[in-house]
Structure formats: C-alpha cells, structure tokens
Amino acid sequence: MEYGELKKNWAWLLGLGIIFVTLGVAGLLLLPLTTITSVAVFGAFMVVGGALQIAQGIAKARDWKSRGLHILMGVIYVIGGIATLENPVLATTILTLVLGFSLIAIGAIRIGIAFQNKDVNQWALMVLSGVLTILLGVMIVLQWPWSSLWAIGLFVSVDLIMSGANFIAIALAAKVEGEKAPAGGVAG
C-alpha cells in the first residue's frame, strides 16, 4: 500500500484516531445526550441544506422546468429541520422507530439476496447478517419509545470508535512503512 506523505505525518492521523475513539467512548457513556445532540445537529443541517437549496432554486435555476419543485424540497427541508430543532426529543423518538422498521426491512432483503446467491461460498454469513439486522430492528421497535434514548447515540458512538480504530491502524501501518524507507531516500 502506498502511504505517500502519511509516512512522515502519521502522528496526526494517529491523534485523530485517538480523538475519535475517545469521543465514541464518551458518547457511549452519555447515550441519551449523544442521541438528542446528533438529532439536533441533523436538524440544523436540514435547515442549512434547505436554505441553500431554496437560494439556489431562486437565484440559479430560473429557467429550469423543475424550479418550483426544487424550491419546495428546500422548504420541506427547512420546515423539517426547524421542527427537529424545536423538539429534538420527539424527532429522536420518530427517527428511532423509523430506524427500527428500516433495519427489519433491510435484514429481510439481505436474507433474500443471500438465498438468491446460494452459489456464493459465504451465503450463510449473508443470511446471518440479515438475521442479526432483523433482530436489532425488532429490539429497537419492541423497546420503543425507550430505545429512543440509546439507539441513535449508540450507532453514532460505535461509528466514531470504528472510524478512530481505522485511523489508528492506518497511521501505525504508515509509521512502519516510513521506518522501512532508506535513509535519505524516498520509499515508494
């Protein structure tokens, strides 16, 4: 694998990885806060994205036949974002239920794909993946609305930890590769 400049600057990526893992662990310790904060940030992104879409539709899409619908989508984003910011607890509750049912559907589709691909060596693992996804979805739905306190925050926290672990692994591999470089030369 080619690491380029990362061989010399691996410590920055290592530091980023450590920060991500630390934030993820902190998120696990504060799941309700992480969940509601994540949803509120998502609401803010919706407001900004919707406002930008409205501005683009008004200023830059004058001759486009779908201009009105484009602007309408922006308005819907802004309204949804404001509603999310006004009541992030309600938004969290609704999003968690949608997440649970989505996981159930995705798990069922994964199982269907696995059975369509029985000729693949690891098709049983595909079935297992689908079953676990369904079980996670069922767990979220059956524990709803209480699952709203932990589900989204758990996903965000675990993702931060996994991203941090990836950064750490890449940084350490780049460090090792950089140490193999000949003195005074450039390894490649």
C-alpha positions, 0 to 999 in steps of 0.5 A: 500500500502506498502511504505517500506523505502519511509516512512522515505525518502519521502522528496526526492521523494517529491523534485523530484516531485517538480523538475519535475513539475517545469521543465514541467512548464518551458518547457511549457513556452519555447515550441519551445526550449523544442521541438528542445532540446528533438529532439536533445537529441533523436538524440544523443541517436540514435547515442549512441544506434547505436554505441553500437549496431554496437560494439556489432554486431562486437565484440559479435555476430560473429557467429550469422546468423543475424550479418550483419543485426544487424550491419546495424540497428546500422548504420541506427541508427547512420546515423539517429541520426547524421542527427537529430543532424545536423538539429534538426529543420527539424527532429522536423518538420518530427517527428511532422507530423509523430506524427500527422498521428500516433495519427489519426491512433491510435484514429481510432483503439481505436474507433474500439476496443471500438465498438468491446467491446460494452459489456464493461460498459465504451465503450463510454469513449473508443470511446471518447478517440479515438475521442479526439486522432483523433482530436489532430492528425488532429490539429497537421497535419492541423497546420503543419509545425507550430505545429512543434514548440509546439507539441513535447515540449508540450507532453514532458512538460505535461509528466514531470508535470504528472510524478512530480504530481505522485511523489508528491502524492506518497511521501505525501501518504508515509509521512502519512503512516510513521506518522501512524507507532508506535513509535519505531516500524516498520509499515508494 
